[in-house]
Amino acid sequence: MPADDRLIVALDVPNVVQGLDLVARIGDAASFYKIGLGMLTGGGLALANELKHEQGKRIFLDLKLFDIGATIEAAVRGLSQYDLDFLTVHGDPQVVRAAAEGKRGTGLKIMAVTVLTSLDRDDLDANLIKPGDIHAITLERAARAFEAGADGVIASPQEAAMIRALPQAQGRLIVTPGVRPAGSASGDQKRIATPHQAVSDGADHIVVGRPIWQAKDPAAAARAVIAELSG
């Protein structure tokens, strides 16, 4: 079964050496990888560059940037030189606008984080987020991020269908973490769905980490997820 770039494999390992080993074990079963903050000090940018330019993989740099506008613009401009595919920022409109300016003239896609898939309403209360249904808040943040210039949003699969129905979502991307193959443990994710459900509800890409990299055979696990994508 060929690689399907709707599947983004999260390289949630500590360093470049383990990242390259995992990619080698997965082989041609995956073509798109996410590198996040957990590997940043372990050579994450070097790994991103290696996978993109030496191995022809697509790269999602998941840094969830949040700062004042000038800093975001400068950071995104600097990261754009790596010629990667996706970069996450927090979905606050002023952050998205600055990121969109920073990547101007490049092919980098700015992906706005709506509400983390590890959070529920109790977490929002603890963080002093306004009252209301978590799905409605996610939908509103997605709409505002699109209006501010985001190329796509990061949201749980439970909100994918609602976001896809937004007029602002036309031609934009939806990426869903919190995806678990049938029979997998949910781990620290609280708003989850299966791969097939996520894409059926409008997700363009799904992110899967532990069910693949913790598997005895990561390539087989990746191919199983791709099979689920097709129903």
N, CA and C atoms as a LAMMPS dump frame, in Angstrom:
ITEM: TIMESTEP
0
ITEM: NUMBER OF ATOMS
693
ITEM: BOX BOUNDS ff ff ff
-5.0000000000000000e+02 5.0000000000000000e+02
-5.0000000000000000e+02 5.0000000000000000e+02
-5.0000000000000000e+02 5.0000000000000000e+02
ITEM: ATOMS id mol type element x y z
1 1 1 N 0.844 -1.194 0
2 1 2 C 0 0 0
3 1 3 C 0.884 1.251 0
4 2 1 N 0.698 2.176 -0.966
5 2 2 C 1.556 3.362 -1.027
6 2 3 C 1.267 4.325 0.113
7 3 1 N 2.228 5.219 0.367
8 3 2 C 2.036 6.237 1.404
9 3 3 C 0.892 7.163 1.001
10 4 1 N 0.191 7.645 1.99
11 4 2 C -0.939 8.553 1.8
12 4 3 C -0.66 9.762 2.675
13 5 1 N -0.434 10.933 2.058
14 5 2 C 0.003 12.057 2.875
15 5 3 C -1.114 12.693 3.69
16 6 1 N -2.3 12.095 3.669
17 6 2 C -3.307 12.497 4.652
18 6 3 C -2.873 12.086 6.059
19 7 1 N -2.028 11.074 6.143
20 7 2 C -1.48 10.643 7.425
21 7 3 C -0.202 11.406 7.715
22 8 1 N -0.185 12.117 8.848
23 8 2 C 1.025 12.762 9.339
24 8 3 C 1.474 12.001 10.577
25 9 1 N 2.669 11.462 10.53
26 9 2 C 3.193 10.698 11.662
27 9 3 C 3.946 11.646 12.591
28 10 1 N 3.553 11.661 13.86
29 10 2 C 4.219 12.502 14.849
30 10 3 C 5.495 11.825 15.322
31 11 1 N 6.629 12.492 15.098
32 11 2 C 7.916 11.956 15.544
33 11 3 C 8.162 12.402 16.985
34 12 1 N 7.421 11.823 17.896
35 12 2 C 7.506 12.218 19.306
36 12 3 C 8.616 11.443 20.014
37 13 1 N 9.819 11.579 19.487
38 13 2 C 11.002 10.952 20.073
39 13 3 C 11.986 12.064 20.44
40 14 1 N 12.972 11.78 21.299
41 14 2 C 13.765 12.862 21.881
42 14 3 C 14.784 13.547 20.979
43 15 1 N 15.281 12.857 19.946
44 15 2 C 16.399 13.436 19.217
45 15 3 C 16.461 12.956 17.772
46 16 1 N 17.399 13.556 17.031
47 16 2 C 17.554 13.268 15.612
48 16 3 C 17.86 11.797 15.362
49 17 1 N 18.719 11.212 16.164
50 17 2 C 19.118 9.819 15.946
51 17 3 C 17.903 8.903 16
52 18 1 N 17.094 9.057 17.048
53 18 2 C 15.899 8.219 17.164
54 18 3 C 14.875 8.569 16.087
55 19 1 N 14.802 9.858 15.71
56 19 2 C 13.886 10.252 14.653
57 19 3 C 14.23 9.61 13.325
58 20 1 N 15.515 9.641 12.958
59 20 2 C 15.946 9.03 11.702
60 20 3 C 15.738 7.521 11.726
61 21 1 N 15.973 6.911 12.879
62 21 2 C 15.757 5.461 13.001
63 21 3 C 14.294 5.113 12.793
64 22 1 N 13.395 5.913 13.398
65 22 2 C 11.973 5.638 13.249
66 22 3 C 11.521 5.817 11.808
67 23 1 N 11.987 6.889 11.163
68 23 2 C 11.627 7.109 9.764
69 23 3 C 12.12 5.958 8.89
70 24 1 N 13.313 5.463 9.176
71 24 2 C 13.855 4.327 8.417
72 24 3 C 13.001 3.08 8.619
73 25 1 N 12.529 2.869 9.85
74 25 2 C 11.695 1.692 10.126
75 25 3 C 10.338 1.803 9.438
76 26 1 N 9.83 3.018 9.331
77 26 2 C 8.54 3.22 8.657
78 26 3 C 8.703 3.108 7.148
79 27 1 N 9.842 3.531 6.649
80 27 2 C 10.129 3.401 5.219
81 27 3 C 9.152 4.158 4.353
82 28 1 N 8.677 3.495 3.288
83 28 2 C 7.78 4.167 2.349
84 28 3 C 6.314 4.105 2.781
85 29 1 N 6.055 3.683 4.012
86 29 2 C 4.67 3.612 4.5
87 29 3 C 4.128 4.982 4.886
88 30 1 N 5.01 6.001 5.036
89 30 2 C 4.552 7.346 5.371
90 30 3 C 5.408 8.365 4.637
91 31 1 N 4.801 9.498 4.298
92 31 2 C 5.514 10.532 3.54
93 31 3 C 5.452 11.896 4.208
94 32 1 N 4.749 12.01 5.342
95 32 2 C 4.533 13.302 5.994
96 32 3 C 4.793 13.114 7.484
97 33 1 N 5.639 13.99 8.062
98 33 2 C 6.03 13.843 9.463
99 33 3 C 5.871 15.146 10.23
100 34 1 N 5.485 15.015 11.498
101 34 2 C 5.38 16.157 12.401
102 34 3 C 6.541 16.145 13.376
103 35 1 N 7.207 17.299 13.492
104 35 2 C 8.289 17.49 14.452
105 35 3 C 7.869 18.609 15.385
106 36 1 N 7.859 18.328 16.695
107 36 2 C 7.335 19.275 17.652
108 36 3 C 8.367 19.784 18.629
109 37 1 N 7.863 20.5 19.632
110 37 2 C 8.723 21.12 20.627
111 37 3 C 9.584 20.115 21.379
112 38 1 N 9.058 18.92 21.589
113 38 2 C 9.782 17.92 22.361
114 38 3 C 11.114 17.55 21.76
115 39 1 N 11.276 17.744 20.439
116 39 2 C 12.538 17.406 19.795
117 39 3 C 13.349 18.647 19.421
118 40 1 N 12.842 19.825 19.727
119 40 2 C 13.517 21.038 19.274
120 40 3 C 14.961 21.099 19.765
121 41 1 N 15.19 20.795 21.056
122 41 2 C 16.549 20.836 21.595
123 41 3 C 17.342 19.587 21.256
124 42 1 N 16.687 18.601 20.652
125 42 2 C 17.374 17.375 20.23
126 42 3 C 17.71 17.382 18.757
127 43 1 N 17.699 18.582 18.136
128 43 2 C 18.053 18.688 16.719
129 43 3 C 16.86 18.64 15.792
130 44 1 N 15.711 19.078 16.263
131 44 2 C 14.495 18.983 15.464
132 44 3 C 14.562 19.711 14.134
133 45 1 N 15.152 20.908 14.109
134 45 2 C 15.246 21.64 12.849
135 45 3 C 16.194 20.948 11.875
136 46 1 N 17.27 20.396 12.402
137 46 2 C 18.194 19.651 11.536
138 46 3 C 17.499 18.42 10.949
139 47 1 N 16.696 17.751 11.768
140 47 2 C 15.954 16.58 11.285
141 47 3 C 14.945 16.996 10.223
142 48 1 N 14.246 18.095 10.48
143 48 2 C 13.271 18.588 9.498
144 48 3 C 13.951 18.84 8.156
145 49 1 N 15.111 19.479 8.191
146 49 2 C 15.85 19.791 6.97
147 49 3 C 16.307 18.524 6.258
148 50 1 N 16.776 17.554 7.036
149 50 2 C 17.234 16.284 6.458
150 50 3 C 16.085 15.538 5.785
151 51 1 N 14.973 15.436 6.481
152 51 2 C 13.844 14.684 5.926
153 51 3 C 13.261 15.371 4.705
154 52 1 N 13.211 16.701 4.741
155 52 2 C 12.612 17.446 3.626
156 52 3 C 13.503 17.412 2.386
157 53 1 N 14.771 17.748 2.568
158 53 2 C 15.622 18.003 1.41
159 53 3 C 16.465 16.803 0.984
160 54 1 N 16.673 15.856 1.884
161 54 2 C 17.455 14.67 1.516
162 54 3 C 16.579 13.45 1.26
163 55 1 N 15.424 13.397 1.941
164 55 2 C 14.57 12.218 1.793
165 55 3 C 13.234 12.513 1.108
166 56 1 N 12.969 13.771 0.815
167 56 2 C 11.76 14.114 0.065
168 56 3 C 10.468 13.987 0.848
169 57 1 N 10.552 14.042 2.172
170 57 2 C 9.344 13.954 2.994
171 57 3 C 8.709 15.341 3.143
172 58 1 N 7.419 15.365 3.443
173 58 2 C 6.748 16.605 3.817
174 58 3 C 6.878 16.773 5.333
175 59 1 N 6.982 18.042 5.774
176 59 2 C 7.273 18.302 7.178
177 59 3 C 6.291 19.312 7.765
178 60 1 N 5.759 18.941 8.927
179 60 2 C 4.863 19.768 9.73
180 60 3 C 5.652 20.13 10.991
181 61 1 N 6.052 21.407 11.1
182 61 2 C 6.789 21.877 12.269
183 61 3 C 5.782 22.414 13.285
184 62 1 N 5.633 21.679 14.367
185 62 2 C 4.571 21.967 15.331
186 62 3 C 5.15 22.686 16.548
187 63 1 N 5.288 24.012 16.438
188 63 2 C 5.891 24.799 17.515
189 63 3 C 4.866 25.611 18.297
190 64 1 N 3.653 25.743 17.772
191 64 2 C 2.575 26.472 18.459
192 64 3 C 3.067 27.837 18.965
193 65 1 N 3.599 28.633 18.064
194 65 2 C 4.193 29.912 18.432
195 65 3 C 3.156 30.872 18.999
196 66 1 N 3.565 31.612 20.03
197 66 2 C 2.702 32.633 20.638
198 66 3 C 3.582 33.72 21.223
199 67 1 N 3.405 34.95 20.744
200 67 2 C 4.191 36.072 21.256
201 67 3 C 3.611 37.341 20.651
202 68 1 N 4.303 38.473 20.885
203 68 2 C 3.854 39.719 20.275
204 68 3 C 4.051 39.638 18.77
205 69 1 N 3.324 40.48 18.043
206 69 2 C 3.316 40.387 16.593
207 69 3 C 4.684 40.467 15.944
208 70 1 N 5.518 41.414 16.378
209 70 2 C 6.829 41.581 15.748
210 70 3 C 7.693 40.34 15.925
211 71 1 N 7.605 39.717 17.09
212 71 2 C 8.398 38.511 17.346
213 71 3 C 7.903 37.342 16.511
214 72 1 N 6.588 37.186 16.424
215 72 2 C 6.016 36.11 15.598
216 72 3 C 6.419 36.294 14.142
217 73 1 N 6.297 37.52 13.636
218 73 2 C 6.642 37.774 12.243
219 73 3 C 8.094 37.433 11.973
220 74 1 N 8.985 37.845 12.872
221 74 2 C 10.41 37.565 12.689
222 74 3 C 10.702 36.07 12.774
223 75 1 N 10.073 35.382 13.735
224 75 2 C 10.308 33.942 13.891
225 75 3 C 9.838 33.175 12.664
226 76 1 N 8.668 33.524 12.171
227 76 2 C 8.129 32.814 11.003
228 76 3 C 8.964 33.119 9.761
229 77 1 N 9.418 34.358 9.631
230 77 2 C 10.277 34.688 8.491
231 77 3 C 11.554 33.844 8.535
232 78 1 N 12.116 33.681 9.717
233 78 2 C 13.321 32.872 9.836
234 78 3 C 13.073 31.402 9.545
235 79 1 N 11.945 30.885 10.041
236 79 2 C 11.636 29.477 9.818
237 79 3 C 11.286 29.192 8.362
238 80 1 N 10.788 30.202 7.667
239 80 2 C 10.399 30.012 6.266
240 80 3 C 11.572 29.596 5.394
241 81 1 N 12.79 29.92 5.813
242 81 2 C 13.96 29.604 4.989
243 81 3 C 14.197 28.1 4.887
244 82 1 N 13.589 27.331 5.781
245 82 2 C 13.771 25.878 5.739
246 82 3 C 12.9 25.201 4.687
247 83 1 N 12 25.973 4.066
248 83 2 C 11.148 25.438 2.992
249 83 3 C 10.339 24.229 3.451
250 84 1 N 9.741 24.345 4.655
251 84 2 C 8.925 23.265 5.187
252 84 3 C 7.475 23.452 4.737
253 85 1 N 6.591 22.587 5.189
254 85 2 C 5.224 22.59 4.664
255 85 3 C 4.219 23.268 5.584
256 86 1 N 4.132 22.834 6.849
257 86 2 C 3.181 23.401 7.801
258 86 3 C 3.935 23.924 9.019
259 87 1 N 3.418 25.015 9.598
260 87 2 C 3.929 25.544 10.86
261 87 3 C 2.741 25.962 11.709
262 88 1 N 2.724 25.549 12.979
263 88 2 C 1.624 25.938 13.856
264 88 3 C 1.937 27.184 14.663
265 89 1 N 0.894 28.004 14.807
266 89 2 C 0.897 29.134 15.729
267 89 3 C -0.408 29.066 16.504
268 90 1 N -0.46 29.754 17.644
269 90 2 C -1.733 29.829 18.351
270 90 3 C -2.733 30.597 17.493
271 91 1 N -4.015 30.232 17.607
272 91 2 C -5.029 30.752 16.708
273 91 3 C -5.548 32.134 17.035
274 92 1 N -4.917 32.859 17.944
275 92 2 C -5.34 34.227 18.234
276 92 3 C -5.127 35.08 16.985
277 93 1 N -6.111 35.883 16.598
278 93 2 C -6.025 36.595 15.316
279 93 3 C -4.768 37.424 15.136
280 94 1 N -4.304 38.131 16.193
281 94 2 C -3.11 38.961 16.022
282 94 3 C -1.871 38.122 15.766
283 95 1 N -1.827 36.917 16.333
284 95 2 C -0.708 36.006 16.098
285 95 3 C -0.748 35.482 14.662
286 96 1 N -1.939 35.105 14.216
287 96 2 C -2.092 34.584 12.854
288 96 3 C -1.726 35.648 11.825
289 97 1 N -2.19 36.877 12.034
290 97 2 C -1.869 37.947 11.085
291 97 3 C -0.359 38.166 10.978
292 98 1 N 0.331 38.16 12.116
293 98 2 C 1.777 38.351 12.107
294 98 3 C 2.48 37.191 11.407
295 99 1 N 2.011 35.962 11.654
296 99 2 C 2.609 34.787 11.015
297 99 3 C 2.4 34.82 9.505
298 100 1 N 1.203 35.223 9.084
299 100 2 C 0.911 35.313 7.656
300 100 3 C 1.83 36.319 6.975
301 101 1 N 2.131 37.403 7.672
302 101 2 C 3.058 38.39 7.122
303 101 3 C 4.474 37.822 7.067
304 102 1 N 4.856 37.093 8.101
305 102 2 C 6.202 36.537 8.153
306 102 3 C 6.482 35.518 7.064
307 103 1 N 5.464 34.791 6.645
308 103 2 C 5.697 33.752 5.633
309 103 3 C 5.399 34.245 4.225
310 104 1 N 5.061 35.512 4.1
311 104 2 C 4.683 36.068 2.798
312 104 3 C 5.709 35.723 1.715
313 105 1 N 5.19 35.278 0.567
314 105 2 C 6.058 34.959 -0.559
315 105 3 C 6.664 33.57 -0.526
316 106 1 N 6.294 32.769 0.46
317 106 2 C 6.816 31.405 0.557
318 106 3 C 5.654 30.412 0.462
319 107 1 N 5.988 29.135 0.39
320 107 2 C 4.962 28.103 0.332
321 107 3 C 4.554 27.556 1.683
322 108 1 N 5.104 28.103 2.763
323 108 2 C 4.784 27.62 4.102
324 108 3 C 3.319 27.863 4.435
325 109 1 N 2.654 26.849 4.985
326 109 2 C 1.253 26.971 5.398
327 109 3 C 1.186 27.262 6.898
328 110 1 N 0.499 28.345 7.249
329 110 2 C 0.32 28.694 8.651
330 110 3 C -0.937 28.002 9.17
331 111 1 N -0.736 27.143 10.166
332 111 2 C -1.822 26.361 10.742
333 111 3 C -2.118 26.89 12.143
334 112 1 N -3.331 27.338 12.361
335 112 2 C -3.715 27.962 13.622
336 112 3 C -4.31 26.93 14.579
337 113 1 N -3.777 26.891 15.791
338 113 2 C -4.295 25.981 16.808
339 113 3 C -5.562 26.588 17.402
340 114 1 N -6.641 25.824 17.42
341 114 2 C -7.909 26.31 17.981
342 114 3 C -7.931 26.027 19.484
343 115 1 N -8.331 24.826 19.868
344 115 2 C -8.294 24.388 21.269
345 115 3 C -7.603 23.031 21.294
346 116 1 N -6.576 22.902 22.11
347 116 2 C -5.804 21.657 22.141
348 116 3 C -6.695 20.447 22.391
349 117 1 N -6.386 19.349 21.713
350 117 2 C -7.217 18.15 21.834
351 117 3 C -7.085 17.465 23.18
352 118 1 N -6.117 17.879 23.984
353 118 2 C -5.958 17.302 25.32
354 118 3 C -6.808 18.032 26.366
355 119 1 N -7.527 19.089 25.951
356 119 2 C -8.299 19.896 26.893
357 119 3 C -9.786 19.574 26.834
358 120 1 N -10.449 19.734 27.974
359 120 2 C -11.907 19.676 28.031
360 120 3 C -12.405 20.927 28.739
361 121 1 N -13.704 20.977 29.025
362 121 2 C -14.278 22.19 29.596
363 121 3 C -13.685 22.506 30.97
364 122 1 N -13.382 21.499 31.755
365 122 2 C -12.76 21.741 33.054
366 122 3 C -11.419 22.436 32.901
367 123 1 N -10.655 22.034 31.879
368 123 2 C -9.364 22.674 31.63
369 123 3 C -9.55 24.128 31.221
370 124 1 N -10.551 24.389 30.389
371 124 2 C -10.806 25.767 29.976
372 124 3 C -11.189 26.63 31.168
373 125 1 N -11.984 26.07 32.075
374 125 2 C -12.349 26.813 33.29
375 125 3 C -11.101 27.148 34.105
376 126 1 N -10.211 26.179 34.253
377 126 2 C -8.988 26.402 35.023
378 126 3 C -8.097 27.458 34.374
379 127 1 N -8.201 27.592 33.054
380 127 2 C -7.396 28.562 32.313
381 127 3 C -8.11 29.899 32.115
382 128 1 N -9.261 30.044 32.757
383 128 2 C -10.038 31.29 32.693
384 128 3 C -10.53 31.608 31.284
385 129 1 N -10.777 30.563 30.495
386 129 2 C -11.359 30.747 29.165
387 129 3 C -12.859 30.957 29.324
388 130 1 N -13.435 31.798 28.49
389 130 2 C -14.827 32.194 28.668
390 130 3 C -15.756 30.983 28.725
391 131 1 N -16.875 31.103 29.434
392 131 2 C -17.836 30.001 29.515
393 131 3 C -18.389 29.653 28.127
394 132 1 N -18.876 28.436 28.025
395 132 2 C -19.486 28.015 26.775
396 132 3 C -19.048 26.627 26.373
397 133 1 N -19.75 26.085 25.412
398 133 2 C -19.452 24.755 24.893
399 133 3 C -18.101 24.754 24.194
400 134 1 N -17.277 23.754 24.486
401 134 2 C -15.927 23.715 23.937
402 134 3 C -15.929 23.604 22.419
403 135 1 N -16.918 22.918 21.869
404 135 2 C -16.993 22.796 20.414
405 135 3 C -17.329 24.143 19.78
406 136 1 N -18.223 24.902 20.417
407 136 2 C -18.597 26.219 19.893
408 136 3 C -17.411 27.179 19.962
409 137 1 N -16.641 27.107 21.037
410 137 2 C -15.463 27.962 21.17
411 137 3 C -14.429 27.607 20.1
412 138 1 N -14.233 26.316 19.865
413 138 2 C -13.308 25.872 18.826
414 138 3 C -13.746 26.385 17.466
415 139 1 N -15.032 26.307 17.18
416 139 2 C -15.575 26.771 15.898
417 139 3 C -15.34 28.272 15.722
418 140 1 N -15.573 29.032 16.784
419 140 2 C -15.387 30.476 16.715
420 140 3 C -13.915 30.829 16.517
421 141 1 N -13.033 30.135 17.211
422 141 2 C -11.597 30.392 17.042
423 141 3 C -11.144 30.032 15.623
424 142 1 N -11.693 28.97 15.062
425 142 2 C -11.345 28.598 13.697
426 142 3 C -11.773 29.688 12.719
427 143 1 N -12.999 30.174 12.855
428 143 2 C -13.497 31.211 11.955
429 143 3 C -12.631 32.459 12.034
430 144 1 N -12.268 32.862 13.244
431 144 2 C -11.448 34.064 13.414
432 144 3 C -10.04 33.869 12.861
433 145 1 N -9.513 32.664 13.008
434 145 2 C -8.181 32.386 12.466
435 145 3 C -8.189 32.445 10.943
436 146 1 N -9.209 31.866 10.324
437 146 2 C -9.322 31.941 8.865
438 146 3 C -9.401 33.396 8.407
439 147 1 N -10.218 34.182 9.095
440 147 2 C -10.381 35.583 8.724
441 147 3 C -9.08 36.36 8.867
442 148 1 N -8.219 35.919 9.804
443 148 2 C -6.937 36.597 10.032
444 148 3 C -5.855 36.148 9.047
445 149 1 N -6.15 35.133 8.225
446 149 2 C -5.202 34.724 7.2
447 149 3 C -4.585 33.354 7.364
448 150 1 N -5.108 32.534 8.27
449 150 2 C -4.565 31.179 8.432
450 150 3 C -4.838 30.345 7.185
451 151 1 N -3.854 29.534 6.818
452 151 2 C -4.043 28.594 5.703
453 151 3 C -4.842 27.373 6.129
454 152 1 N -4.893 27.134 7.435
455 152 2 C -5.63 25.995 7.96
456 152 3 C -5.697 26.084 9.462
457 153 1 N -6.383 25.124 10.057
458 153 2 C -6.515 25.1 11.513
459 153 3 C -6.215 23.704 12.038
460 154 1 N -5.841 23.675 13.309
461 154 2 C -5.664 22.429 14.038
462 154 3 C -6.821 22.322 15.014
463 155 1 N -7.586 21.243 14.925
464 155 2 C -8.746 21.059 15.8
465 155 3 C -8.965 19.578 16.01
466 156 1 N -9.723 19.247 17.047
467 156 2 C -10.009 17.833 17.279
468 156 3 C -10.932 17.313 16.181
469 157 1 N -10.889 16.008 15.928
470 157 2 C -11.779 15.448 14.905
471 157 3 C -13.25 15.647 15.231
472 158 1 N -13.568 15.879 16.497
473 158 2 C -14.967 16.086 16.864
474 158 3 C -15.514 17.412 16.358
475 159 1 N -14.612 18.341 16.009
476 159 2 C -15.066 19.626 15.475
477 159 3 C -14.878 19.759 13.969
478 160 1 N -14.292 18.743 13.326
479 160 2 C -13.934 18.865 11.912
480 160 3 C -15.135 19.169 11.025
481 161 1 N -16.234 18.492 11.244
482 161 2 C -17.401 18.691 10.373
483 161 3 C -17.956 20.101 10.517
484 162 1 N -18.016 20.614 11.745
485 162 2 C -18.526 21.967 11.952
486 162 3 C -17.614 23.002 11.298
487 163 1 N -16.309 22.811 11.425
488 163 2 C -15.369 23.752 10.823
489 163 3 C -15.449 23.691 9.307
490 164 1 N -15.535 22.484 8.763
491 164 2 C -15.603 22.342 7.314
492 164 3 C -16.823 23.063 6.74
493 165 1 N -17.893 23.159 7.522
494 165 2 C -19.117 23.814 7.057
495 165 3 C -19.03 25.337 7.091
496 166 1 N -17.995 25.899 7.716
497 166 2 C -17.857 27.356 7.766
498 166 3 C -17.597 27.924 6.372
499 167 1 N -18.229 29.034 6.016
500 167 2 C -17.906 29.672 4.734
501 167 3 C -16.425 30.028 4.632
502 168 1 N -15.831 30.409 5.758
503 168 2 C -14.42 30.806 5.756
504 168 3 C -13.477 29.636 5.508
505 169 1 N -13.992 28.408 5.65
506 169 2 C -13.133 27.228 5.513
507 169 3 C -12.931 26.787 4.071
508 170 1 N -13.615 27.424 3.148
509 170 2 C -13.486 27.021 1.751
510 170 3 C -12.044 27.206 1.286
511 171 1 N -11.447 26.15 0.767
512 171 2 C -10.077 26.21 0.291
513 171 3 C -9.02 26.191 1.381
514 172 1 N -9.434 26.005 2.642
515 172 2 C -8.484 25.962 3.756
516 172 3 C -8.328 24.528 4.247
517 173 1 N -7.315 24.3 5.043
518 173 2 C -6.982 22.963 5.526
519 173 3 C -7.471 22.747 6.953
520 174 1 N -7.826 21.51 7.247
521 174 2 C -8.144 21.095 8.612
522 174 3 C -7.257 19.893 8.941
523 175 1 N -6.48 20.041 10.012
524 175 2 C -5.607 18.965 10.478
525 175 3 C -6.077 18.549 11.865
526 176 1 N -6.257 17.26 12.059
527 176 2 C -6.803 16.772 13.325
528 176 3 C -5.832 15.849 14.048
529 177 1 N -5.279 16.337 15.192
530 177 2 C -4.635 15.419 16.129
531 177 3 C -5.729 14.675 16.901
532 178 1 N -5.333 13.921 17.904
533 178 2 C -6.34 13.214 18.694
534 178 3 C -7.015 12.114 17.909
535 179 1 N -6.324 11.587 16.897
536 179 2 C -6.871 10.485 16.099
537 179 3 C -6.278 9.184 16.607
538 180 1 N -7.138 8.234 16.861
539 180 2 C -6.693 6.947 17.381
540 180 3 C -7.288 5.82 16.532
541 181 1 N -6.443 4.958 15.967
542 181 2 C -6.963 3.805 15.236
543 181 3 C -7.871 2.97 16.13
544 182 1 N -8.768 2.245 15.516
545 182 2 C -9.702 1.409 16.268
546 182 3 C -8.938 0.488 17.219
547 183 1 N -9.349 0.491 18.488
548 183 2 C -8.734 -0.362 19.482
549 183 3 C -7.545 0.232 20.202
550 184 1 N -7.12 1.456 19.822
551 184 2 C -5.968 2.081 20.479
552 184 3 C -6.387 2.795 21.752
553 185 1 N -5.446 2.922 22.679
554 185 2 C -5.705 3.686 23.907
555 185 3 C -5.741 5.172 23.588
556 186 1 N -6.554 5.93 24.329
557 186 2 C -6.686 7.366 24.067
558 186 3 C -5.503 8.155 24.605
559 187 1 N -4.76 7.627 25.567
560 187 2 C -3.626 8.344 26.14
561 187 3 C -4.083 9.624 26.799
562 188 1 N -3.365 10.744 26.51
563 188 2 C -3.733 12.017 27.131
564 188 3 C -4.687 12.837 26.276
565 189 1 N -5.224 12.228 25.219
566 189 2 C -6.171 12.928 24.372
567 189 3 C -7.592 12.722 24.897
568 190 1 N -8.406 13.794 24.825
569 190 2 C -9.757 13.722 25.374
570 190 3 C -10.85 13.82 24.311
571 191 1 N -10.536 14.416 23.16
572 191 2 C -11.543 14.586 22.109
573 191 3 C -11.01 13.879 20.869
574 192 1 N -11.357 12.588 20.742
575 192 2 C -10.708 11.73 19.75
576 192 3 C -11.73 11.163 18.767
577 193 1 N -11.201 10.55 17.699
578 193 2 C -12.011 9.825 16.725
579 193 3 C -11.092 8.877 15.974
580 194 1 N -11.683 7.985 15.199
581 194 2 C -10.9 7.077 14.365
582 194 3 C -10.448 7.808 13.1
583 195 1 N -9.438 7.287 12.389
584 195 2 C -8.995 7.925 11.142
585 195 3 C -10.118 8.1 10.127
586 196 1 N -10.905 7.056 9.925
587 196 2 C -11.973 7.15 8.929
588 196 3 C -13.003 8.214 9.314
589 197 1 N -13.36 8.273 10.589
590 197 2 C -14.338 9.267 11.025
591 197 3 C -13.803 10.673 10.823
592 198 1 N -12.527 10.883 11.144
593 198 2 C -11.937 12.219 11.018
594 198 3 C -11.979 12.721 9.579
595 199 1 N -11.559 11.891 8.615
596 199 2 C -11.563 12.358 7.228
597 199 3 C -12.982 12.434 6.67
598 200 1 N -13.854 11.571 7.133
599 200 2 C -15.252 11.64 6.695
600 200 3 C -15.9 12.941 7.13
601 201 1 N -15.452 13.462 8.271
602 201 2 C -16.008 14.703 8.804
603 201 3 C -15.336 15.954 8.26
604 202 1 N -14.35 15.793 7.376
605 202 2 C -13.796 16.957 6.718
606 202 3 C -12.328 17.228 6.942
607 203 1 N -11.63 16.399 7.72
608 203 2 C -10.198 16.622 7.926
609 203 3 C -9.424 16.321 6.646
610 204 1 N -8.446 17.178 6.347
611 204 2 C -7.553 16.94 5.209
612 204 3 C -6.39 16.04 5.603
613 205 1 N -5.948 16.186 6.851
614 205 2 C -4.834 15.391 7.365
615 205 3 C -5.146 14.991 8.801
616 206 1 N -4.646 13.824 9.191
617 206 2 C -4.734 13.397 10.584
618 206 3 C -3.32 13.214 11.119
619 207 1 N -3.156 13.438 12.418
620 207 2 C -1.859 13.247 13.059
621 207 3 C -1.954 12.051 13.999
622 208 1 N -1.062 11.095 13.82
623 208 2 C -1.028 9.906 14.67
624 208 3 C 0.402 9.729 15.161
625 209 1 N 0.561 9.552 16.463
626 209 2 C 1.884 9.403 17.041
627 209 3 C 2.106 8.058 17.679
628 210 1 N 1.744 7.966 18.959
629 210 2 C 2.059 6.765 19.734
630 210 3 C 1.57 5.453 19.121
631 211 1 N 0.359 5.386 18.553
632 211 2 C -0.058 4.101 17.969
633 211 3 C 0.865 3.604 16.862
634 212 1 N 1.655 4.519 16.276
635 212 2 C 2.613 4.108 15.25
636 212 3 C 4.005 3.92 15.839
637 213 1 N 4.546 4.953 16.522
638 213 2 C 5.946 4.829 16.935
639 213 3 C 6.155 3.889 18.115
640 214 1 N 5.077 3.573 18.861
641 214 2 C 5.214 2.59 19.932
642 214 3 C 4.963 1.156 19.456
643 215 1 N 4.55 1.013 18.212
644 215 2 C 4.241 -0.321 17.683
645 215 3 C 5.512 -1.118 17.438
646 216 1 N 5.43 -2.431 17.56
647 216 2 C 6.572 -3.29 17.256
648 216 3 C 6.986 -3.145 15.802
649 217 1 N 6.015 -2.937 14.922
650 217 2 C 6.271 -2.751 13.497
651 217 3 C 5.629 -1.431 13.076
652 218 1 N 6.352 -0.299 13.171
653 218 2 C 5.754 0.996 12.845
654 218 3 C 5.256 1.097 11.407
655 219 1 N 5.933 0.453 10.479
656 219 2 C 5.486 0.502 9.085
657 219 3 C 4.123 -0.16 8.935
658 220 1 N 3.949 -1.318 9.562
659 220 2 C 2.658 -2.003 9.501
660 220 3 C 1.574 -1.176 10.173
661 221 1 N 1.925 -0.519 11.287
662 221 2 C 0.946 0.318 11.987
663 221 3 C 0.527 1.497 11.118
664 222 1 N 1.495 2.102 10.408
665 222 2 C 1.17 3.216 9.517
666 222 3 C 0.265 2.752 8.381
667 223 1 N 0.582 1.6 7.82
668 223 2 C -0.254 1.089 6.728
669 223 3 C -1.668 0.745 7.214
670 224 1 N -1.782 0.291 8.456
671 224 2 C -3.104 -0.003 9.016
672 224 3 C -3.922 1.269 9.15
673 225 1 N -3.28 2.379 9.551
674 225 2 C -3.995 3.65 9.64
675 225 3 C -4.445 4.096 8.259
676 226 1 N -3.576 3.964 7.252
677 226 2 C -3.942 4.347 5.887
678 226 3 C -5.125 3.511 5.396
679 227 1 N -5.126 2.237 5.747
680 227 2 C -6.258 1.38 5.364
681 227 3 C -7.547 1.877 6.016
682 228 1 N -7.455 2.326 7.286
683 228 2 C -8.634 2.86 7.972
684 228 3 C -9.1 4.165 7.315
685 229 1 N -8.172 4.962 6.795
686 229 2 C -8.552 6.219 6.144
687 229 3 C -9.506 5.964 4.986
688 230 1 N -9.3 4.858 4.32
689 230 2 C -10.127 4.521 3.168
690 230 3 C -11.392 3.761 3.549
691 231 1 N -11.58 3.58 4.869
692 231 2 C -12.813 2.964 5.338
693 231 3 C -12.779 1.479 5.371
